[in-house]
Amino acid sequence: MKSVVCTKLGEPKLLEIKEVDKPIPLDDEVLIKVEAAGVNYPDALLVQGKYQIVVEPPFTPGNEVCGYVDQVGKNVDLKKGTKVIGLPEIGGFSEFVCINKKLVIPISDNINSLAGASLPINYGTTYYALKRRAKAASGESLLILGASGGVGTASIQLGKILGLTTIAAIGSDEKEEYVKNLGVDHIIRYDKENLKESAKKLTDGKGVDIVVDPVGGNVTEEALRATAWNGRLLVIGFAQGEIPKIPLNITLVKGVSIVGVWWGRWTQTSPKETAEDFNELIGFINEGKLDINPKNVYSIEEVSTAMDNFLNRKNIGKTVIKF
């Protein structure tokens, strides 16, 4: 089978496509024939050795897939041919991958595999952030930094479902057009206007209730200053590359909470709640409330290009590999 292999840590162009043996599932594992795999910014960090967790080569990156059950271990009660979403720790950029049964979610055949592979990380992270970390309430305002990216796309869509007023902060004409098509309520062009002043104006001087921040850098402090009293800033990542240093007096005078969002860690400690969230997200798809259409679909041979787009901040929308 074909697999993307990181043989040495470094730039994505060093990744190799190799023919490797098809894995055999252990007693508690499911072997999935992968139809699509989601690509995310942390994948690009992982192959460089710059992620929170360092994996020694050789390894295959990728930790969200959608496909069909090909084989199961003796302790697994899933039929061959069942369509599933899987969350491997690594190994997703491969034609087949073995995953622990606890990290496999059966879904309807009606859910497109590209949508299924797009759901776990971006939508799982965002739903956890809004629902459980921010405790978002209908009628609140949501400022989304990096709104044209994978987390940004999910934030716009899930924010609308939760009854929030969505405000997208983006920095180019192409990105503006993309978020408009997602139905965002307001747009702030932070390459042309002051983020704080524009956010205050859009909220009648109050400031925004919630900020989704997968970007980091100097824009984090600007967004924090744009929050309302008792606002919440959700720290999801640092796509800009710089980890911001925040003057803590801002949190004091505005009563703001800075809330860390590490969805991957939470899924390990809270499996019951994770399953609840997935059931709700899948329900949104089945009910027609959530329509996931990844913008960028690559072949396995184009994985390096996909990752480079994240590192160069060229990525717009969700990115998946189609097998």
C-alpha positions in Angstrom: 0.0 0.0 0.0 1.1 3.6 -0.5 2.0 5.7 2.5 3.5 9.1 3.1 6.6 8.6 5.2 8.6 11.2 7.2 12.1 9.7 7.1 13.8 12.7 8.6 12.5 15.8 10.3 12.5 19.0 8.2 10.6 20.7 5.5 7.5 18.9 4.0 9.4 18.5 0.7 11.4 15.8 2.4 8.4 13.5 2.8 8.5 10.4 0.7 5.7 8.2 -0.9 6.6 4.6 -0.1 5.1 1.2 -0.7 4.8 -0.4 2.8 3.1 -3.5 4.1 -0.6 -3.4 4.9 -1.0 -3.4 8.7 -2.8 -6.1 10.6 -5.1 -5.0 13.4 -4.5 -6.0 17.0 -7.3 -7.3 19.2 -8.8 -3.9 20.0 -8.1 -2.3 16.6 -9.9 -1.6 13.4 -8.2 -1.6 10.0 -9.6 1.2 7.9 -9.4 1.5 4.1 -8.9 5.2 3.8 -10.9 7.2 1.3 -9.9 10.7 2.5 -7.6 12.1 5.2 -7.7 15.6 6.6 -4.5 17.8 6.5 -3.9 20.3 9.3 -1.3 22.9 10.4 0.0 20.6 13.2 0.9 18.0 10.6 3.3 20.5 9.0 4.7 21.2 12.5 5.0 17.5 13.3 7.2 16.6 10.3 9.5 19.5 11.2 9.8 18.4 14.8 8.2 21.7 16.0 4.9 20.4 17.4 4.2 20.0 21.2 4.9 16.3 20.8 8.0 15.2 18.9 7.8 11.9 17.0 11.1 10.3 15.9 11.2 9.2 12.2 10.3 7.2 10.4 6.6 7.8 10.8 3.5 8.5 8.7 1.7 11.8 9.7 -2.1 12.3 9.6 -4.6 11.9 12.4 -8.1 12.2 10.8 -9.5 9.9 8.2 -12.7 8.7 6.7 -13.2 5.3 5.0 -14.5 1.8 5.4 -13.8 -1.0 7.9 -11.6 -3.5 6.1 -10.7 -5.8 9.0 -11.2 -5.9 12.8 -9.5 -7.4 15.8 -11.3 -10.1 17.9 -12.5 -7.6 20.5 -14.2 -5.3 18.0 -17.9 -5.4 17.1 -17.9 -3.6 13.8 -18.8 -5.2 10.4 -16.6 -5.1 7.4 -17.8 -2.4 5.0 -19.1 0.0 7.8 -18.3 3.6 7.0 -16.3 5.3 9.7 -14.4 8.3 10.8 -11.1 7.5 12.5 -8.7 9.4 14.7 -5.3 7.8 14.5 -2.5 9.3 16.7 -0.4 9.2 13.5 -0.5 7.2 10.3 -3.5 8.7 8.5 -1.8 9.6 5.3 -1.9 6.1 4.1 -4.2 3.8 2.1 -4.9 1.7 5.2 -4.5 2.5 8.8 -5.1 0.6 12.1 -6.9 2.5 14.8 -8.0 1.7 18.3 -11.7 0.9 18.4 -12.3 3.8 20.9 -11.2 6.2 18.2 -13.5 4.9 15.4 -16.9 6.5 14.9 -19.5 4.8 12.6 -21.3 7.2 10.3 -23.9 7.0 7.6 -23.0 6.1 4.0 -24.7 9.3 3.0 -21.9 11.4 4.5 -19.4 12.2 1.9 -15.9 10.9 2.7 -14.3 14.3 2.1 -16.7 15.8 4.6 -16.1 13.0 7.0 -12.3 13.5 6.9 -12.8 17.2 7.4 -15.0 16.9 10.6 -12.8 15.7 13.5 -10.1 18.1 14.1 -11.3 21.5 12.8 -15.0 21.0 13.7 -14.3 18.9 16.8 -11.8 21.5 18.2 -14.1 24.5 17.4 -17.2 22.9 18.8 -15.3 22.0 22.0 -14.0 25.5 22.2 -17.3 27.2 21.7 -19.6 24.8 23.6 -17.4 23.7 26.5 -14.6 26.2 26.9 -16.4 29.5 26.1 -19.9 28.2 27.0 -21.2 30.3 24.1 -24.8 31.5 24.4 -27.2 32.3 21.6 -27.1 36.1 20.8 -23.4 36.5 21.7 -20.8 37.9 19.3 -17.9 35.9 18.0 -14.8 37.3 16.5 -12.8 34.8 14.4 -9.2 35.4 13.7 -7.8 33.7 10.6 -11.4 33.2 9.6 -10.6 31.7 6.1 -8.7 28.8 7.5 -9.9 25.4 8.6 -10.7 26.4 12.2 -12.1 29.7 10.9 -14.4 28.0 8.5 -15.7 25.7 11.2 -16.1 28.7 13.6 -18.3 30.6 11.1 -20.5 27.6 10.4 -20.8 26.3 14.0 -21.2 29.9 15.3 -24.2 30.3 13.1 -25.7 27.0 14.3 -25.2 28.1 17.9 -26.9 31.5 17.2 -23.9 33.7 17.5 -23.2 36.8 15.5 -20.1 36.0 13.5 -17.4 38.5 12.7 -14.6 37.3 10.4 -11.1 38.9 10.6 -9.2 38.3 7.3 -6.4 39.9 5.3 -7.0 39.6 1.6 -9.7 40.0 -1.1 -9.6 36.3 -1.9 -10.2 35.4 1.8 -12.9 38.0 2.1 -14.8 36.4 -0.9 -14.4 33.0 0.7 -15.9 33.9 4.1 -18.7 35.8 2.4 -19.8 32.6 0.7 -19.9 30.9 4.1 -22.6 33.4 5.3 -20.5 35.3 7.9 -22.4 38.2 9.4 -19.6 40.8 9.3 -16.1 41.1 8.0 -13.1 43.1 9.3 -10.2 43.6 7.0 -7.3 43.8 9.5 -5.0 44.6 6.6 -7.0 47.8 6.0 -8.6 48.8 9.3 -8.0 48.8 13.0 -9.3 45.5 14.5 -10.3 46.9 17.9 -12.1 50.0 16.6 -14.0 48.0 13.9 -15.0 45.3 16.4 -16.3 47.9 18.8 -18.2 49.6 16.1 -19.9 46.4 15.0 -20.9 45.7 18.6 -22.3 49.2 19.4 -19.2 50.0 21.5 -19.6 46.9 23.7 -16.8 44.7 22.3 -17.0 41.0 21.3 -18.0 38.3 23.7 -15.8 35.5 22.3 -12.6 35.5 20.2 -11.5 32.4 18.4 -7.7 32.7 17.9 -5.8 30.0 15.9 -3.3 32.7 14.7 -1.3 34.2 17.6 1.3 37.0 17.0 0.4 40.6 17.6 -3.2 40.2 16.5 -3.9 38.3 19.7 -3.5 41.4 21.9 -5.5 43.5 19.5 -8.3 41.0 19.7 -8.1 40.9 23.5 -8.5 44.7 23.6 -11.6 44.3 21.4 -13.4 42.1 23.9 -16.4 43.0 26.0 -16.6 42.8 29.8 -16.4 39.1 30.8 -15.2 38.2 27.3 -13.4 35.0 26.5 -10.4 34.6 24.2 -9.9 31.0 23.0 -6.3 30.2 22.4 -6.3 27.4 19.7 -2.9 27.8 17.9 -0.2 30.1 16.6 -0.4 29.9 12.8 1.5 33.2 12.6 4.5 31.5 14.2 4.9 33.9 17.1 3.5 33.1 20.6 2.1 36.4 22.0 3.1 37.9 25.3 0.0 39.4 26.8 -0.1 42.4 29.3 -2.2 40.7 32.0 -3.6 44.1 33.2 -5.9 43.8 30.2 -7.6 40.8 31.7 -8.0 42.6 35.0 -9.6 45.7 33.8 -11.9 44.0 31.3 -12.7 40.8 33.3 -11.6 38.8 30.3 -10.8 35.1 30.4 -7.9 33.7 28.3 -8.9 30.0 27.7 -6.6 27.4 26.4 -8.1 24.9 23.9 -6.2 21.6 23.4 -8.9 19.4 21.9 -6.6 16.4 21.4 -5.7 16.2 25.1 -9.3 16.6 26.1 -10.5 13.8 23.9 -8.2 11.4 25.8 -9.4 12.5 29.2 -13.1 12.9 28.4 -14.2 10.1 26.0 -17.9 10.2 27.0 -18.2 14.0 26.3 -16.2 13.6 23.1 -18.7 11.0 21.8 -21.5 13.4 22.8 -20.0 16.2 20.7 -19.4 14.0 17.7 -23.0 12.7 17.8 -24.2 16.3 17.8 -21.9 17.3 15.0 -22.9 14.3 12.9 -26.5 15.2 13.7 -25.9 18.7 12.3 -24.8 17.2 9.0 -27.7 14.7 8.9 -30.2 17.5 9.6 -28.8 19.7 6.9 -27.5 22.4 9.3 -23.9 21.8 8.6 -22.5 21.5 5.0 -18.8 20.6 4.9 -17.1 21.2 1.5 -13.3 21.1 1.8 -11.9 23.7 -0.6 -8.6 22.0 -1.3 -8.5 18.3 -2.4 -5.0 16.8 -3.1 -3.7 13.5 -4.1 -1.2 11.6 -1.9 1.6 12.7 -4.1 0.7 16.4 -3.3 0.9 16.2 0.5 4.1 18.3 0.6 2.3 21.1 -1.3 -0.6 21.0 1.0 1.6 21.3 4.1 3.6 24.1 2.5 0.4 26.1 2.0 -0.1 26.0 5.8 3.5 27.1 6.6 3.3 29.9 4.0 -0.1 31.0 5.2 -1.6 30.4 1.8 -4.2 27.9 2.9 -7.8 28.9 2.6 -10.6 26.6 3.8 -10.2 22.9 4.7 -7.6 20.7 3.1 -7.9 16.9 2.5 -6.1 14.1 0.7 -8.3 11.9 -1.5 -7.2 8.3 -2.1 
